[in-house]
Amino acid sequence: MEETKEGLAFKGVAERLTLGITRILENMSGVVDVRFVEREPAEKRCLLSWEQKNTCILPEDLRDFYLTTDGFTLTWSVKLDDECVPVGCMMINSVARLRPLVQSISLFSLPNAPTLADLDWEENSADCGSEGGPAAPHFDSRSRVFELDSCGGNGKVCLVYKNCSPGVVAQQSEMWFLDRSLCWHYLTPTFTSYYRLMITHLGLPEWQYAFTPYGPSPQAKQWASLYQPLTFSSELSLADPAGDSHLNKLDPTKAFKGKTKAPAPKKKQSAQGGTGGTAKGQGGTGRHSGARR
């Protein structure tokens, strides 16, 4: 009886954490294997230890999130031709995996080995930053960057503290997306806003690229048009005034319509046969004309 009560209590917590997105996904056509990983809350001493180690104060909403669950993982797949294809993934790293993006130089590293700080110059920051938006973070000591989500290798969602000074505790944070070309893109001012965005986009592949000038890949756009048509169409109209020119438009009535075979062309008489007949005719005419003479 107690186990049943605990299960119901956790189900209620999970329902509040996911904002009911699990039920929505399970009711979508083709969606299978919706999995939400159960995690215990993080201990307060772990949060205090993280803050002391990194000289940063966790934002209040992220702290409350970790005190509810130490990380977040929700995945779902699509059934295609009797095979489950992983599609959606929503992830927030645990406190232990909330590590600095720029690691300190190791004793075993090469003396002149390149680092991310070498890519950080003013011209590059101006090119990669959001036009008319907040200033882009830096890879050097001016910013403290922590990875929240690796995005399946398509980039990194980061908790960023800007305008930092050595030895001074950083308090103000923002949510940024670092794409594979190492350019920064502003997402949201708070963790709560980012969390709602993640749930709204269903964890679709490359959904963070909707906040970049170039957008997600064509394959990711196809998944978004299938499982997030309303949000995807509005973002597409804002990012690309020309519309969905990158999507493959398929008309089943034309694609699977039977084609009638064209009649085979009639064979023409060989030119040699006609030439031979003409020569014979000319020869016969010559013989007749000789006989008359």
C-alpha positions in Angstrom: 0.0 0.0 0.0 2.8 2.4 0.9 4.6 1.6 -2.4 1.4 2.4 -4.3 1.2 5.8 -2.5 4.9 6.6 -3.3 4.3 5.6 -6.9 1.3 7.9 -7.2 3.2 10.7 -5.4 6.1 10.4 -7.8 3.7 10.3 -10.8 2.3 13.6 -9.6 5.7 15.2 -9.3 6.7 13.8 -12.7 3.5 15.2 -14.2 4.3 18.7 -12.8 7.9 18.5 -13.9 7.0 17.6 -17.5 4.0 19.9 -17.6 1.9 17.0 -18.9 4.0 16.6 -22.1 4.3 12.8 -21.6 0.5 12.4 -22.1 0.6 14.6 -25.2 3.5 12.6 -26.7 1.8 9.3 -26.0 -1.3 10.4 -27.9 0.6 11.5 -31.0 0.5 9.1 -33.9 3.6 7.1 -34.4 5.2 8.1 -31.1 6.4 5.2 -29.0 8.7 4.5 -26.1 8.2 7.7 -24.1 10.6 7.5 -21.2 11.1 9.8 -18.3 14.1 9.0 -16.0 13.3 9.1 -12.3 16.0 11.0 -10.3 16.3 11.8 -6.6 16.5 15.5 -5.5 20.0 17.0 -5.2 21.3 17.6 -1.7 21.8 21.2 -0.5 25.4 20.5 0.4 26.1 19.5 -3.2 24.7 22.9 -4.4 26.7 24.8 -1.8 29.8 22.9 -2.8 29.3 23.7 -6.5 28.8 27.4 -5.8 32.0 27.5 -3.7 34.0 25.6 -6.2 33.0 27.7 -9.2 32.6 31.1 -7.4 29.0 31.4 -8.8 25.6 31.7 -7.3 23.0 29.3 -8.8 19.9 31.2 -10.0 16.9 30.6 -7.7 14.8 28.8 -10.3 17.6 26.4 -11.2 18.3 25.8 -7.5 14.7 24.9 -6.9 14.8 22.6 -9.9 17.8 20.7 -8.6 16.1 20.4 -5.1 13.2 18.7 -6.9 15.2 16.5 -9.2 19.0 16.2 -9.8 18.8 16.5 -13.6 16.1 15.8 -16.2 15.9 13.3 -19.1 12.9 12.6 -21.3 13.2 10.7 -24.6 10.7 9.5 -27.2 10.9 7.6 -30.4 8.9 7.1 -33.6 8.0 3.8 -35.2 9.0 3.5 -38.8 8.7 0.2 -40.7 8.5 -1.8 -37.5 11.7 -0.1 -36.2 11.9 2.5 -33.4 13.8 5.6 -34.4 15.0 7.9 -31.5 13.8 11.4 -32.2 13.1 13.6 -29.2 15.4 14.2 -26.2 15.0 16.7 -23.4 18.0 16.8 -21.0 19.3 18.9 -18.1 22.6 17.8 -16.7 22.8 16.9 -13.0 24.8 19.1 -10.6 27.8 16.8 -10.8 27.8 17.2 -14.6 27.3 21.0 -14.5 30.9 21.5 -15.5 32.8 24.5 -16.9 32.9 24.6 -20.6 36.5 25.8 -20.6 38.5 23.5 -18.4 41.7 24.6 -16.7 44.9 23.9 -18.4 46.3 20.5 -17.3 49.9 19.7 -16.4 49.9 17.1 -19.1 48.7 19.4 -21.9 51.2 20.7 -24.6 52.8 24.1 -23.8 51.5 25.8 -26.9 48.3 23.8 -27.4 45.4 25.9 -28.7 42.4 26.6 -26.4 38.9 28.1 -26.8 40.3 31.4 -25.4 42.5 31.6 -28.6 39.3 31.9 -30.6 38.0 34.8 -28.5 38.8 38.1 -30.2 36.6 41.2 -30.6 35.9 40.7 -34.3 34.8 37.1 -33.8 32.6 38.0 -30.9 30.9 40.7 -32.9 30.2 38.4 -35.8 28.8 35.6 -33.7 26.8 37.7 -31.3 23.1 38.4 -31.7 22.4 41.5 -33.8 20.9 44.1 -31.5 20.7 41.6 -28.6 22.9 41.0 -25.5 26.6 40.9 -25.9 28.0 37.4 -26.6 29.9 35.6 -23.8 33.7 35.2 -23.9 35.7 32.0 -23.6 38.3 33.7 -21.4 38.0 34.7 -17.7 35.5 37.5 -18.5 32.8 34.8 -18.6 32.0 31.6 -16.7 30.2 29.1 -18.8 28.7 25.8 -17.6 27.2 23.1 -19.9 23.5 22.2 -19.2 22.9 20.1 -22.3 25.2 18.6 -25.0 22.3 18.6 -27.5 23.4 15.2 -28.9 26.6 16.7 -30.4 24.8 19.4 -32.3 25.9 22.2 -30.0 25.7 23.1 -26.3 23.1 24.8 -24.1 25.1 26.7 -21.4 24.5 28.6 -18.2 26.5 31.8 -18.7 27.8 34.3 -16.2 29.2 37.4 -17.9 31.4 40.3 -16.8 33.2 38.2 -14.3 36.2 39.3 -12.3 38.8 36.9 -10.7 37.9 36.1 -7.1 34.5 37.9 -7.2 31.3 35.8 -6.9 29.2 35.9 -10.1 25.4 36.2 -9.6 23.7 37.2 -12.8 23.2 34.4 -15.4 21.7 33.8 -18.8 20.9 30.9 -21.1 23.0 30.7 -24.3 23.4 28.3 -27.2 26.8 27.5 -28.6 26.6 26.0 -32.1 29.1 23.7 -33.8 30.9 26.6 -35.4 31.5 28.0 -31.8 29.2 31.0 -32.3 27.0 32.1 -29.4 23.2 32.6 -29.7 21.1 34.1 -27.0 18.2 31.9 -25.8 16.5 33.2 -22.6 17.3 35.4 -19.5 16.3 32.7 -17.0 16.4 28.9 -16.7 12.6 28.7 -16.3 12.1 30.4 -19.6 14.5 28.0 -21.3 12.8 25.0 -19.6 9.5 26.0 -21.0 11.0 26.4 -24.5 12.5 22.9 -24.2 9.1 21.4 -23.3 7.3 23.4 -26.0 9.7 22.2 -28.7 9.2 18.6 -27.5 13.0 18.0 -27.5 13.0 17.7 -31.3 16.4 17.4 -33.0 18.3 20.7 -33.3 15.4 22.8 -32.0 17.9 25.3 -30.5 18.9 26.2 -34.1 15.5 28.0 -34.5 17.2 30.8 -32.6 20.1 31.1 -35.1 20.1 33.0 -38.4 20.5 29.8 -40.4 18.0 27.5 -38.6 18.0 23.7 -38.3 18.9 21.2 -40.9 16.4 20.0 -43.6 15.9 16.7 -41.8 15.2 18.4 -38.5 12.7 20.7 -40.2 10.9 17.6 -41.5 10.5 16.2 -38.0 9.3 19.6 -36.7 6.7 20.0 -39.5 5.3 16.5 -38.5 5.2 16.9 -34.7 5.2 20.6 -34.1 3.5 22.2 -37.1 2.1 25.3 -35.4 5.2 26.5 -33.7 7.4 25.4 -36.6 5.4 27.3 -39.2 5.4 30.5 -37.1 9.2 30.3 -36.5 9.8 29.5 -40.2 7.8 32.5 -41.4 9.9 34.8 -39.1 13.2 33.2 -40.0 12.6 32.7 -43.7 10.1 35.1 -45.4 10.2 32.9 -48.5 8.4 30.1 -46.6 9.2 26.4 -46.4 11.4 26.3 -49.5 13.7 23.7 -47.9 10.9 21.2 -47.3 10.2 18.4 -49.8 6.6 18.8 -50.9 5.0 15.4 -51.7 1.7 15.1 -53.6 0.7 11.4 -53.2 -1.9 11.6 -56.1 1.0 12.5 -58.4 3.8 10.6 -56.9 2.0 7.2 -56.9 0.0 7.7 -60.0 0.5 5.0 -62.7 2.3 6.2 -65.8 1.1 5.1 -69.3 3.8 3.8 -71.6 4.4 5.9 -74.6 3.9 4.1 -78.0 7.1 2.8 -79.5 8.2 4.8 -82.5 7.8 3.1 -86.0 10.9 1.7 -87.5 12.1 3.6 -90.6 13.3 1.8 -93.7 17.1 1.5 -93.9 18.7 4.1 -96.0 21.0 1.5 -97.7 17.9 -0.4 -99.0 16.4 2.7 -100.5 19.7 3.7 -102.0 20.2 0.3 -103.6 16.8 0.3 -105.1 17.4 3.7 -106.6 20.7 2.5 -108.1 19.0 -0.5 -109.6 16.4 1.7 -111.1 19.1 3.9 -112.6 20.9 0.9 -114.0 17.8 -0.4 -115.6 17.1 3.0 -117.2 20.6 3.0 -118.6 20.2 -0.4 -120.2 16.9 0.6 -121.8 18.4 3.8 -123.2 21.3 1.8 -124.6 19.0 -0.6 -126.4 17.1 2.2 -128.0 20.2 3.5 -129.4 
